[in-house]
Amino acid sequence: MKNLEGFQGVQPVIEKVNFSFKDKIAIYLKDGRIIIVPLSQFPSIQQLSSIERKKINIIDDQLIMFHDCDEVFHLEQFLGREQEYKYHFA
């Protein structure tokens, strides 16, 4: 049986985040992947000014937090896999 190609078993790790694409957030992973998501899916980030968006922390390689926003965003939210982590923090 042939091995599956791709990122099987690779834990995604956030390297950096930026907003260089119009109305989108770009999340760069250490393995070379780039996740680009419309800000319309994240209204609390969308409402931040460009200056506020620069005040960002990456926590535990998986979480994104902005100084001027009360929410903490997990990488799985940007991948559309919220159920994967949702109950781990309860």
DSSP file (Angstrom, degrees, kcal/mol; ACC not computed):
  #  RESIDUE AA STRUCTURE BP1 BP2  ACC     N-H-->O    O-->H-N    N-H-->O    O-->H-N    TCO  KAPPA ALPHA  PHI   PSI    X-CA   Y-CA   Z-CA
    1    1 A M              0   0    0      0, 0.0     2,-0.2     0, 0.0     0, 0.0   0.000 360.0 360.0 360.0 135.2    0.0    0.0    0.0
    2    2 A K        -     0   0    0      1,-0.1     2,-0.1     3,-0.0     3,-0.1  -0.516 360.0-111.7 -78.0 141.2    1.3    3.4   -1.0
    3    3 A N        -     0   0    0     -2,-0.2     2,-0.2     1,-0.1    -1,-0.1  -0.436  35.4-107.0 -68.8 144.4    1.9    6.1    1.8
    4    4 A L        -     0   0    0     -2,-0.1     4,-0.2     1,-0.1     2,-0.2  -0.522  32.8-135.3 -71.0 138.2   -0.4    9.0    1.7
    5    5 A E        +     0   0    0     -2,-0.2     2,-0.3     2,-0.1    -1,-0.1  -0.509  61.0  48.2 -87.4 163.1    1.2   12.2    0.5
    6    6 A G  S    S-     0   0    0     -2,-0.2     2,-0.3     1,-0.1    -2,-0.0  -0.785 107.1 -30.8 113.2-153.5    0.7   15.5    2.2
    7    7 A F    >   +     0   0    0     -2,-0.3     3,-1.5     3,-0.1     2,-0.3  -0.305  69.4 166.2-104.4  46.6    0.9   16.7    5.8
    8    8 A Q  T 3  S-     0   0    0     -2,-0.3     3,-0.1     1,-0.3    -2,-0.1  -0.468  72.7  -2.1 -66.6 125.5   -0.2   13.5    7.6
    9    9 A G  T 3  S+     0   0    0     -2,-0.3     2,-0.6     1,-0.2    -1,-0.3   0.593  94.7 137.8  72.6  10.9    0.5   13.7   11.3
   10   10 A V    <   -     0   0    0     -3,-1.5    -1,-0.2    21,-0.0    -3,-0.1  -0.812  50.3-138.4 -93.9 121.0    2.1   17.1   11.1
   11   11 A Q        -     0   0    0     -2,-0.6     2,-0.2    -3,-0.1    -3,-0.0  -0.668  23.5-124.7 -76.3 120.4    1.1   19.4   14.0
   12   12 A P        -     0   0    0      0, 0.0     2,-0.4     0, 0.0    63,-0.1  -0.473  27.5-168.1 -69.3 136.4    0.6   22.9   12.5
   13   13 A V        -     0   0    0     -2,-0.2    17,-2.5    62,-0.0     2,-0.3  -0.993  19.9-126.5-128.3 124.6    2.7   25.6   14.3
   14   14 A I  E     +A   29   0A   0     47,-2.4    15,-0.2    -2,-0.4     3,-0.1  -0.539  28.5 173.4 -73.4 128.8    2.1   29.3   13.7
   15   15 A E  E     -     0   0A   0     13,-3.4     2,-0.3     1,-0.4    14,-0.2   0.813  64.0 -19.5 -98.6 -46.3    5.2   31.2   12.6
   16   16 A K  E     -A   28   0A   0     12,-1.5    12,-2.8     2,-0.0    -1,-0.4  -0.983  51.6-144.6-158.4 164.9    3.7   34.6   11.9
   17   17 A V  E     +A   27   0A   0     -2,-0.3     2,-0.3    10,-0.2    10,-0.2  -0.995  24.4 163.2-133.9 137.8    0.4   36.4   11.1
   18   18 A N  E     -A   26   0A   0      8,-2.4     8,-3.0    -2,-0.4     3,-0.1  -0.950  37.9-138.3-149.1 175.1   -0.1   39.4    8.8
   19   19 A F        +     0   0    0     -2,-0.3     4,-0.2     6,-0.2     5,-0.1  -0.243  55.3 129.2-126.3  41.1   -2.8   41.3    6.9
   20   20 A S        +     0   0    0      2,-0.1     2,-0.4     6,-0.1    -1,-0.1   0.644  58.2  76.2 -77.1 -14.3   -1.0   41.9    3.6
   21   21 A F  S >  S-     0   0    0      3,-0.3     3,-1.9    -3,-0.1     5,-0.0  -0.838 100.5 -98.6 -96.3 134.9   -3.9   40.6    1.6
   22   22 A K  T 3  S-     0   0    0     -2,-0.4     3,-0.1     1,-0.3    -2,-0.1  -0.276 100.5  -9.0 -57.2 125.8   -6.9   43.0    1.3
   23   23 A D  T 3  S+     0   0    0      1,-0.2    16,-2.5    -4,-0.2    17,-0.5   0.754 117.6 102.3  58.8  29.1   -9.6   42.1    3.9
   24   24 A K  E <   - B   0  38A   0     -3,-1.9     2,-0.4    14,-0.3    -3,-0.3  -0.957  64.3-136.1-138.7 156.7   -7.9   38.9    4.8
   25   25 A I  E     - B   0  37A   0     12,-2.6    12,-2.5    -2,-0.3     2,-0.5  -0.950  19.6-155.5-109.5 134.7   -5.8   37.4    7.6
   26   26 A A  E     -AB  18  36A   0     -8,-3.0    -8,-2.4    -2,-0.4     2,-0.6  -0.951   5.1-166.4-114.3 125.9   -2.8   35.3    6.6
   27   27 A I  E     -AB  17  35A   0      8,-3.1     8,-2.9    -2,-0.5     2,-0.5  -0.953   8.0-155.9-114.4 117.2   -1.4   32.7    9.0
   28   28 A Y  E     -AB  16  34A   0    -12,-2.8   -13,-3.4    -2,-0.6   -12,-1.5  -0.812   8.2-152.9 -96.7 126.2    2.0   31.4    8.0
   29   29 A L  E >   -A   14   0A   0      4,-3.0     3,-1.8    -2,-0.5   -15,-0.2  -0.689  23.4-120.1 -98.2 152.9    2.9   27.9    9.4
   30   30 A K  T 3  S+     0   0    0    -17,-2.5   -16,-0.1     1,-0.3    -1,-0.1   0.725 110.8  62.5 -63.9 -22.2    6.4   26.7   10.1
   31   31 A D  T 3  S-     0   0    0    -18,-0.3    -1,-0.3     2,-0.1    -3,-0.0   0.387 124.5 -97.5 -86.4   6.0    6.0   23.8    7.7
   32   32 A G  S <  S+     0   0    0     -3,-1.8    -2,-0.1     1,-0.4     2,-0.1   0.241  81.6 130.0 102.6 -13.2    5.5   26.3    4.8
   33   33 A R        -     0   0    0     -5,-0.1    -4,-3.0     2,-0.0     2,-0.4  -0.419  41.2-156.1 -73.5 151.4    1.7   26.3    4.6
   34   34 A I  E     -B   28   0A   0     -6,-0.2     2,-0.6    -2,-0.1    -6,-0.2  -0.997   0.2-158.2-128.5 125.9   -0.1   29.6    4.4
   35   35 A I  E     -B   27   0A   0     -8,-2.9    -8,-3.1    -2,-0.4     2,-0.5  -0.923   9.8-171.9-104.7 120.9   -3.7   29.9    5.6
   36   36 A I  E     +B   26   0A   0     -2,-0.6   -10,-0.2   -10,-0.2    -2,-0.0  -0.966   8.9 176.0-118.4 121.6   -5.6   32.9    4.1
   37   37 A V  E     -B   25   0A   0    -12,-2.5   -12,-2.6    -2,-0.5     2,-0.1  -0.964  34.3-108.3-129.8 138.8   -9.0   33.6    5.5
   38   38 A P  E >   -B   24   0A   0      0, 0.0     3,-1.6     0, 0.0   -14,-0.3  -0.437  21.9-136.2 -63.8 135.6  -11.5   36.4    4.9
   39   39 A L  G >  S+     0   0    0    -16,-2.5     3,-2.2     1,-0.3     7,-0.4   0.718  97.8  79.6 -64.8 -20.0  -11.8   38.8    7.8
   40   40 A S  G 3  S+     0   0    0    -17,-0.5    -1,-0.3     1,-0.3   -16,-0.1   0.750  87.8  57.8 -59.8 -21.7  -15.6   38.7    7.3
   41   41 A Q  G <  S+     0   0    0     -3,-1.6    -1,-0.3     1,-0.2    -2,-0.2   0.580 110.0  44.9 -81.8 -10.8  -15.5   35.4    9.1
   42   42 A F    X>  +     0   0    0     -3,-2.2     4,-2.4    -4,-0.2     3,-1.2  -0.646  66.0 173.1-133.2  74.2  -13.9   37.0   12.2
   43   43 A P  H 3> S+     0   0    0      0, 0.0     4,-2.0     0, 0.0     5,-0.1   0.811  77.7  59.1 -55.8 -34.1  -15.8   40.3   12.9
   44   44 A S  H 34 S+     0   0    0      1,-0.2     4,-0.2     2,-0.2    27,-0.0   0.824 112.1  40.0 -68.9 -28.6  -13.9   41.0   16.1
   45   45 A I  H X4 S+     0   0    0     -3,-1.2     3,-1.3    -6,-0.2    -1,-0.2   0.861 111.7  57.7 -80.1 -39.5  -10.6   41.0   14.2
   46   46 A Q  H 3< S+     0   0    0     -4,-2.4    -2,-0.2    -7,-0.4    -1,-0.1   0.843 101.9  55.3 -59.7 -35.1  -12.1   42.9   11.3
   47   47 A Q  T 3< S+     0   0    0     -4,-2.0    -1,-0.3    -5,-0.2    -2,-0.2   0.629  86.8 100.3 -78.0 -11.5  -13.2   45.8   13.5
   48   48 A L  S <  S-     0   0    0     -3,-1.3    21,-0.0    -4,-0.2    -3,-0.0  -0.460  78.4-117.0 -70.5 144.6   -9.6   46.3   14.8
   49   49 A S     >  -     0   0    0     -2,-0.1     4,-2.2     1,-0.1     5,-0.2  -0.297  29.4-103.7 -72.8 167.0   -7.7   49.1   13.3
   50   50 A S  H  > S+     0   0    0      1,-0.2     4,-0.7     2,-0.2    -1,-0.1   0.847 125.0  51.0 -62.4 -32.6   -4.5   48.4   11.3
   51   51 A I  H >4 S+     0   0    0      1,-0.2     3,-0.7     2,-0.2     4,-0.5   0.912 109.7  49.0 -69.3 -43.0   -2.5   49.6   14.3
   52   52 A E  H >4 S+     0   0    0      1,-0.2     3,-1.0     2,-0.2    16,-0.4   0.843 104.9  59.5 -65.9 -33.3   -4.4   47.3   16.7
   53   53 A R  H 3< S+     0   0    0     -4,-2.2    -1,-0.2     1,-0.2    -2,-0.2   0.753  97.8  60.1 -67.1 -23.7   -3.9   44.3   14.4
   54   54 A K  T << S+     0   0    0     -4,-0.7     2,-1.6    -3,-0.7    -1,-0.2   0.683  85.6  80.8 -77.4 -17.3   -0.1   44.7   14.7
   55   55 A K  S <  S+     0   0    0     -3,-1.0    12,-2.3    -4,-0.5    13,-0.3  -0.631  71.1 143.6 -89.7  80.4   -0.4   44.2   18.5
   56   56 A I  E     -C   66   0B   0     -2,-1.6     2,-0.4    10,-0.2    10,-0.2  -0.900  36.2-161.8-126.9 146.4   -0.5   40.5   18.3
   57   57 A N  E     -C   65   0B   0      8,-3.1     8,-2.6    -2,-0.3     2,-0.6  -0.985  10.3-149.8-125.8 140.0    0.8   37.5   20.4
   58   58 A I  E     -C   64   0B   0     -2,-0.4     2,-0.5     6,-0.2     6,-0.2  -0.955  21.5-163.7-105.9 122.9    1.1   33.9   19.3
   59   59 A I  E >>  -C   63   0B   0      4,-2.4     4,-2.5    -2,-0.6     3,-1.7  -0.915  63.5 -13.4-115.4 131.2    0.7   31.6   22.3
   60   60 A D  T 34 S-     0   0    0     -2,-0.5    -1,-0.2     1,-0.3   -46,-0.0   0.768 109.9 -80.1  52.8  30.8    1.7   28.0   22.5
   61   61 A D  T 34 S+     0   0    0      2,-0.2   -47,-2.4     1,-0.2    -1,-0.3   0.448 130.6  61.6  62.7   1.1    2.2   27.9   18.6
   62   62 A Q  T <4 S+     0   0    0     -3,-1.7    13,-2.5   -49,-0.2     2,-0.4   0.549  85.8  73.8-130.5 -17.6   -1.6   27.5   18.2
   63   63 A L  E  <  -CD  59  74B   0     -4,-2.5    -4,-2.4    11,-0.2     2,-0.4  -0.827  54.1-159.0-113.1 143.6   -3.3   30.6   19.7
   64   64 A I  E     +CD  58  73B   0      9,-3.0     9,-2.9    -2,-0.4     2,-0.4  -0.980  14.8 177.8-121.0 129.3   -3.6   34.1   18.3
   65   65 A M  E     -CD  57  72B   0     -8,-2.6    -8,-3.1    -2,-0.4     2,-0.4  -0.997  15.9-153.3-134.8 136.1   -4.4   37.0   20.7
   66   66 A F  E >   -C   56   0B   0      5,-0.6     3,-1.6    -2,-0.4   -10,-0.2  -0.883  20.0-133.3-106.5 139.7   -4.6   40.7   20.0
   67   67 A H  T 3  S+     0   0    0    -12,-2.3    -1,-0.1    -2,-0.4   -11,-0.1   0.833 106.9  45.3 -59.0 -34.1   -4.0   43.2   22.8
   68   68 A D  T 3  S+     0   0    0    -16,-0.4     2,-0.4   -13,-0.3    -1,-0.3   0.092 103.2  75.0-101.5  22.3   -7.1   45.2   21.9
   69   69 A C    <   -     0   0    0     -3,-1.6    -3,-0.2     2,-0.1   -24,-0.0  -0.999  65.8-147.7-136.1 136.8   -9.5   42.2   21.6
   70   70 A D  S    S+     0   0    0     -2,-0.4     2,-0.2    -5,-0.1    -1,-0.1   0.616  73.7  87.3 -79.0 -12.5  -11.0   40.1   24.3
   71   71 A E        -     0   0    0    -27,-0.0    -5,-0.6    -5,-0.0     2,-0.4  -0.573  62.6-149.8 -92.6 151.8  -11.1   36.9   22.3
   72   72 A V  E     -D   65   0B   0     -2,-0.2     2,-0.5    -7,-0.1    -7,-0.2  -0.981  17.5-149.1-115.2 131.3   -8.4   34.3   21.8
   73   73 A F  E     -D   64   0B   0     -9,-2.9    -9,-3.0    -2,-0.4     2,-0.3  -0.874   1.8-147.3-109.0 129.7   -8.4   32.5   18.5
   74   74 A H  E >>  -D   63   0B   0     -2,-0.5     3,-1.9   -11,-0.2     4,-0.8  -0.705  24.1-120.7 -91.8 145.1   -7.3   28.9   18.0
   75   75 A L  H >> S+     0   0    0    -13,-2.5     4,-1.1    -2,-0.3     3,-0.9   0.841 111.4  65.3 -51.8 -37.1   -5.6   27.9   14.8
   76   76 A E  H 3>>S+     0   0    0      1,-0.3     5,-3.2     2,-0.2     4,-0.5   0.782  92.1  62.8 -61.3 -26.9   -8.4   25.3   14.2
   77   77 A Q  H X45S+     0   0    0     -3,-1.9     3,-0.6     1,-0.2    -1,-0.3   0.888 103.9  47.6 -63.6 -37.5  -10.9   28.2   13.9
   78   78 A F  H <<5S+     0   0    0     -3,-0.9    -1,-0.2    -4,-0.8    -2,-0.2   0.723 111.7  50.6 -75.7 -21.7   -9.1   29.4   10.8
   79   79 A L  H 3<5S-     0   0    0     -4,-1.1    -1,-0.2   -44,-0.1    -2,-0.2   0.477 115.3-115.8 -90.7  -4.9   -9.0   25.9    9.4
   80   80 A G  T <<5S+     0   0    0     -3,-0.6    -3,-0.2    -4,-0.5     3,-0.2   0.776  85.4 114.6  75.5  26.4  -12.8   25.4   10.0
   81   81 A R    > < +     0   0    0     -5,-3.2     3,-1.8     1,-0.1     4,-0.5  -0.284  21.8 144.5-124.1  46.8  -12.2   22.7   12.5
   82   82 A E  G >>  +     0   0    0      1,-0.3     4,-2.1    -6,-0.2     3,-1.4   0.834  68.4  62.7 -55.3 -37.1  -13.4   24.2   15.7
   83   83 A Q  G 34 S+     0   0    0      1,-0.3     4,-0.4     2,-0.2    -1,-0.3   0.728  90.0  71.1 -63.4 -21.3  -14.8   20.9   17.0
   84   84 A E  G <4 S+     0   0    0     -3,-1.8    -1,-0.3     1,-0.2    -2,-0.2   0.797 119.9  11.1 -65.8 -28.9  -11.2   19.5   17.1
   85   85 A Y  T X> S+     0   0    0     -3,-1.4     3,-2.3    -4,-0.5     4,-0.5   0.565  96.3 104.7-123.6 -14.8  -10.2   21.7   20.0
   86   86 A K  G >< S+     0   0    0     -4,-2.1     3,-0.6     1,-0.3    -3,-0.1   0.773  88.1  37.5 -46.3 -45.0  -13.4   23.2   21.4
   87   87 A Y  G >4 S+     0   0    0     -4,-0.4     3,-0.5     1,-0.2    -1,-0.3   0.437  95.8  81.6 -94.7   1.6  -13.8   21.0   24.5
   88   88 A H  G <4 S+     0   0    0     -3,-2.3    -1,-0.2     1,-0.2    -2,-0.2   0.710  96.9  44.3 -75.0 -19.8  -10.1   20.8   25.4
   89   89 A F  G <<        0   0    0     -3,-0.6    -1,-0.2    -4,-0.5    -2,-0.1   0.336 360.0 360.0-107.4   5.9  -10.2   24.2   27.1
   90   90 A A    <         0   0    0     -3,-0.5    -1,-0.2    -4,-0.0    -2,-0.1   0.489 360.0 360.0 -75.4 360.0  -13.5   23.8   29.1
